[in-house]
Amino acid sequence: MSIQLDMILEQMKAQKQSFHEDFDVENLRQTAQMSAQIPPEKDVDFAEILLGSRNTDMAIPSKPREDAVIMYIHGGGFVSGNPKYVRSFTSFLAKKSRMKVYGITYRMAPEYQFPAGPNDCLEAYEALTQMLPDKKIIVLGESAGATYVIVTALMARDKNIRLPDAVVAYAPCGDITGRIDRAEYKDTDPVIGYNALDKIRNLYCPEDADDPYASICLADYKGFPPIRIVWDAGEVLSPDSREIANKAEKAGVYVEAKEWKNTFHTFELLGAMLPEAVEEINDTVHFINNCI
């Protein structure tokens, strides 16, 4: 464990979990904005474009590759976040991969419930495939965004839209039905409380939790593109990642699964600030390059 990680974990343990069972959406949204105070990487520019109807924040490294791009979907429990808030991460990803990173926006709960978010992600993805028909496209996201990159690939497959060339999912939420007993993680996840998913379900998808686009642990992964799934062993969502990885492997999908220990939910977002995040992003870029 790096000194930086140890310090961060001590700070997190001294605070209340971001997603506790009584979290307030507006407070969560305000807290998410604070991430924008972390400066982006140097030598990475930004541009704002539309993909379909979706506002998109594009990170552009110096001398980007011409053969491949990344579509990034942010997390935030389906209720908060914006790609502009995590430019420090998208710029680091762009710099490491030498690819343009298209950070999309989507409608969020509770104002817009399922399936608004997945539909927005698919719209943006399809627009990107049409805009860049000759380029490889990787979809990458964390937490709720990791759920959405998997849903995007599932929906693309089911609608006969060109599949992503690779999928990277950092700690997806795979089940909101309540089927998974998460009590054993109540003292091991400093970010998400083990009862928080009940509130997330009520805000995001109160009626269709068993839809495989809502609870992706229930999906059929036959014909799915190569996927890298990453999670921490002690986080509340770790059973989700394990189940998705197992189902995809049994369906014949190429799967890279990495379980970290003693990190935390979506630690990758700290990018250059955290040695463990740098290592994971380097491994992610290696996976992507092997797929394209």
N, C-alpha and C positions, 0 to 999 in steps of 0.2 A: 504494500500500500504506500503510495506516495505521501509526502508530507502535506501537499496541497489537499489531497483527498481526505486525509485524516482531519485536517482543520475544518474542511467543509462539513464533514459528517458530524463533528462535535457541535458546530453551529446549528445544523439542522435538528439534531437531537434536542437541543435546548429550546427549539421553537415548536409551535403547533404544526401539525401536518397541513400542507397546502389544501389537500382534499380530505378533510375530516368529514364525519357524517353530517355535520350541520354547516358545511361551507356556504358562504354567501357569494353568489355569482358576480355581483358588481365589485366586491372587494377582490375577488380572484382576477377579474379583468384589469383592475387598477394595478394589482401586483404584477401581472404579466407585462404591463407597459414598462415597468422598471428595468426589464432586461435590455431595453433599447439603450440604456446608459452605457452598456459595454461597447466600446468602439469596434467597428468592423476591421478586418484585415486591410493593411495598406496594399496598394496596387490592385485593388478590386473595385470596379465601378458598379453603380446601380442604375437601373432604368425601370420605369413603370410602363407596363403594357396591359392589354386585355387579352385573355384567352377565353374565347366565347364572350360571356358576360362577366367573367371573373377577373377582378383586379389582381394583377400579378406583379410581384417585386422580383426583378431579375438581377442576380449577382453575376458580374462579368469579369472573369480573371484576365490579366494581361496575357495576350497571345493564347486565347482559348482554342481547344481542340475543335476541329470542324466536323468530326464524325459522330459525336455523341453529346447529349445533354441530360440534365437531371431535372425532373419535376419534383419539387419538395412540397409536402403537406404538413403544416404545423400541428402540434398537439395543443392540449388545453382542456381535456375532459369533455370535448364536444361543445363547450360553452364559452371558451375564451381563447385569446391568442391572435396573432397576426404575424405574417412573415417579416414585416418590418421590425418587429420587436426582437428578432433573433438574427439580425444581420451579422452579428459576430460569428454565429455558427454557419450561416449560408455562405458568407465570404470565405471562411476557413475551408469549408467543403469545396467551394469553387476553386480556391487556390490549390488545394491538395489534389483534386481530380483533374484540374485544368479544363473543366467543363462549365458552361453556363448553367446556372441553377435558377429555375423558374419557381419562385415561391408563391403559391396560389392562395387565394382567400376563398372561403365558403361560408354559407349561412350557418349560424350557430343556434343551438338551443339556449334557453327555452323558447325564444321568439320563433324559431323555425325548427321543428322537430323532424325526426327521421321520416322520409328519406331525403329531405332537402339537402343535407350536407353531402351524402354520397352522390346524389345527382349532379351537384355543382362540381365535384371532383372529376366525375366522368366527363362532364361538359368541357372542362378545362383540358383534360387529357386528350379528348378527341380533337379539340381545336389545335392542340400542339402537334398531334400526329398529322393533321392536315397542313399545318404551317411548315412542318419539317419532315416531309415524307421520306427523305433519303437518309435521315439521321437515326442512330440508335437512341432509344429513350429509356431512361431508368427512372423509376418512381421510388421515392424515399421519404419516410416520415417517422415521427416519434409519437408514442402514446396514442392519443386519438388519431393523430395523423398516420401512425403506423397501421391502425385499423383501416383507415381510409385508403392507403395505398394498396392494401390487400383487397379491399372491396372494389376499388377501381379496376384492378386486374380481373377479378371475378366477373364484374359487370361487362367489361370489355370482351371477355371470352364468351359470355352468354349472349351478347348482342352482336357477335361476329365483327367486332372492331379489332384492329391490329393490337396485338398484345404488347405490353412493355417487354423490353429485352432483359430486364432484371428488376427485382423488387427487393428493397431493403426496409425492414420493419424493426424499429427499435422499441421493444416492449409494447406490443399492441394489446388493446383490450379486446379479448376474444369472446367473452361471454358476459351478457348482462341479464341472463334469465334467472340468476341466483342458484343455478345448478351446482356451481363450484363452491365448496366450503373453504373460505379464506381465513378462518379464525387463527390458524397456525402462524399467520403473518402479521398478527396485530401488533407485535413488538419488534418487528424486523424491517418495516418499511417506513422511513422517515418522511415520505412524500404523500402516500395514499393510505387512508384508513381502511380497514378491511370491511367496514360497513358503508363506505362512501359510494360504492357502485349502486346501492339501492337508490340513493338520491339521483345519481347520474342517470339511471334508467328512467326514473320518474320525470326528469327534465327532458331527456333526449328521446326516449322511445318507450313510452308508457304502455303501448298496446301491442307492439309487434316485436317483442324481444326475441322471439324464437325464429324470426326471419333470418336466414343465413347471411344476408347483407348487414344485419344489425349485430348478430352474434356469430362471428365468423368461425368460431370453433365448430359450428354446425354445418359449415359449407362443404361442398364436394370440390376437391382440389385437382381432379383429373384435368390434364391439359394446362395446368398453371405454369407460368414462367419460373425460371430459377429464382430462388429467394434466400436471402440471408436474414435470419431472425436473431436478435440480440436482447438479452435481458439480464437482470441481476437475480441471484438465487433467493434473496430474501424479500423481494418485492411482492406486493399483493397480486400483481398480474403475471407472476412467473408461471403458474399452472396453465395460463392461456397460451403463452409462447410454446411451452412444451407440447401442448395438445395440438396446436397448429402445425408445428414442425413434424410431429409424428404422423398426423393425417396426410400432410403433403408428401412426406417420404413414402408412405404406403400407397399413395396414388401415383407414384413414379416420378415425382418432381425432384429436381436437383435442389437439395437443401443444405445450406451452411447454417448451423445452429451454434451460437456461442452463449454460454452461461457464465457471466461474471460473478464474482463473489466479493462482498464487502464494498460494493459501489452503491449506487442508488438509481432510482427510476429516471431514465433519460439523462444520465450523466454526460452523454455525448454532446449535449448542447453547450457545454462549457468549452468545447473545442480546444484552442491553443492554451487555455488557462489550466488545463488538467492533463497530466501525462497519460492517464488511463484513457481519456477521451481522444487524445492524439493517436494512441495505439489503436483504438477501435476504428477511428476514421481511416487510418492507414490500411487496416485490414479490410474495411469496407471498399476502399478504392481498389484494392487488390482483387476482391471478389468481382467488382464491376468490370474491371479490365479482363478478367478471365471469361466473363459472360459475353463480352462484345468483341 
